[in-house]
Amino acid sequence: MLKTQTETFRGYGKRKQLAAQTAVECRFTDVETVLSVHCSAALTGAESGSGEVRYFGKAHFSIVYEDAEKRVCRAEKGVEFSASHKDEFCTPALTARVQLCVENVSLRKEGASVYAQALLGADVSLYGEQTFEYLSGGDLVMRREPVTVLAAHLVSGAAETEDEFETEFVGDILQHTEAVNLTDLVCETGMLKAEGEINLGVLALKGSGLVSFERLVPFSIEIPCDSASFGCSAEAQVSVLGVNLRADADEEKGKCRITALFTLSAEGCVYEETEVDAVTDAFSPTNAARLTFATAESAGVGDVFRVTEKIAGKCALSSPVDFSDALQAIVRARAEANLVPGEGGTRVEGVAMATLLVCGADGAHRGVEIGLPFSVAVEGRDASVSVLVCGMSARQKQEGEIDAEATLKITLQEKRTVTARLVSSAEEGEKIALNDSAVSVYVPRAGDGLWELAKSLKKPPEEVAASNPDIEFPVKEGQRVIVYRKKTLTRG
């Protein structure tokens, strides 16, 4: 009777990735013409239930508009939301991590009211226990190999960062936007360190006109993680939870000092490589063995690639412009991008977008949505993509056409899946007819290693190696293997 021992691996890892969407709406009254609308979303909680994942948060809307007297005004409102996404894989035992992004903001007018609607995308990661059984010992001849498994360690942290800078004299700050770009993510002993920059965009009044400017604010967050060490891979998202802007104007000098205080939240995952001494193949010297194999699969992240690229060209416009329009400001610079593999390599293709604020000959302001397409060669294939658009400018060289320039900061993080095939159980089969000759010669296939040869001969690898000390593995074409068998002499 064949005797075997098995063990059960228990770890924690990323189990599944989901994508969800939800719409959030906000109502503004007494608005004549909307010039710019912005929405930011912050998560307040997420949980995995039976057959669904639920997440909650708050969306903050800000609009810049003209009233009936053509005065430029601003308004802000916050809306709480809750959403769910159905998936049979979800159970209460799983932990849900949700990353929110504002995919689109649209407007519709009903009477004296304007409704701003934001489409929020949710990238849902589910983490939980991952287990598998594997053969660990017994009567078989076994090939043992270290099997790599990625263990996930969820981390979170918070920080504040402050910046102070001087600009030309401006009046009221009408709108501000923030976009985060991670420039470095490093695991150190007991800590995950995230560094990056916040692209702060500001729209303000200047006299009777509008002006916009931006500022790259560096930040650093140290997140405690007992399992972190040099060489571990990691992923993280840093969100701006709140911004406090203060402007101190000096009219005599024509200057304005801006102080910005940011409250940041970081959520991430550190992936630790662990090794399991598992059996990946086995055989019996005396009987056929029916093996059952299992696949151990764990998900993580790989290399990070960063590219900075300047782009320029003619823009697509949401509404016409002409030489009577004065171009005043650019706000809400952002990008939509996809990773596109091809025969000539991988490219990030998408559109850099913004709201161009213009003032017509009649003194009325309006917002024109512009889009500048781009295609940038990058490394990596299966990766997540984020694009920060900064330094965007526009001009009208030919009537009715807008030429724009921008700098793209592209970050790609490769997705990584570690897969191993191992023996989970074995059953004894029929007895093997043994060769009873004292010596036999075996001609192996070129390229066979010691294990493949031993399995074909039904002999332990160390016995085959001892009987053929001059053979190098993998074997070459035309080599011969000598098999010796002990014979017992009987006296008649």
Sequence and secondary structure as in RCSB ss.txt:
>XXXX:A:sequence
MLKTQTETFRGYGKRKQLAAQTAVECRFTDVETVLSVHCSAALTGAESGSGEVRYFGKAHFSIVYEDAEKRVCRA
EKGVEFSASHKDEFCTPALTARVQLCVENVSLRKEGASVYAQALLGADVSLYGEQTFEYLSGGDLVMRREPVTVL
AAHLVSGAAETEDEFETEFVGDILQHTEAVNLTDLVCETGMLKAEGEINLGVLALKGSGLVSFERLVPFSIEIPC
DSASFGCSAEAQVSVLGVNLRADADEEKGKCRITALFTLSAEGCVYEETEVDAVTDAFSPTNAARLTFATAESAG
VGDVFRVTEKIAGKCALSSPVDFSDALQAIVRARAEANLVPGEGGTRVEGVAMATLLVCGADGAHRGVEIGLPFS
VAVEGRDASVSVLVCGMSARQKQEGEIDAEATLKITLQEKRTVTARLVSSAEEGEKIALNDSAVSVYVPRAGDGL
WELAKSLKKPPEEVAASNPDIEFPVKEGQRVIVYRKKTLTRG
>XXXX:A:secstr
   EEEEEEEEEEEEEEEEEEEEEEEEEES SEEEEEEEEEEEEEEEE SSEEEEEEEEEEEEEEE TT  EEEE
EEEEEEEEEEE TT  TTSEEEEEEEEEEEEEEEETTEEEEEEEEEEEEEEEEEEEEEEEEEESSEEEEEEEEEE
EEEEEEEEEEEEEEEEEE    EEEEEEEEEEEEEEEETTEEEEEEEEEEEEEEEETTEEEEEEEEEEEEEEEE 
TT  TT EEEEEEEEEEEEEEEEEETTTTEEEEEEEEEEEEEEEEEEEEEEEEEEEEE SSEEEEEEEEEEEEEE
EEEEEEEEEEEEEE EESS   TTSEEEEEEEEEEEEEEEEETTEEEEEEEEEEEEEEE TTS EEEEEEEEEEE
EEES SSEEEEEEEEEEEEE SSTT  EEEEEEEEEEEEEEEEEEEEEEEEEEEEE      SEEEE   TT  H
HHHHHHHTS HHHHHHH TT  SS  TT  EEEE        
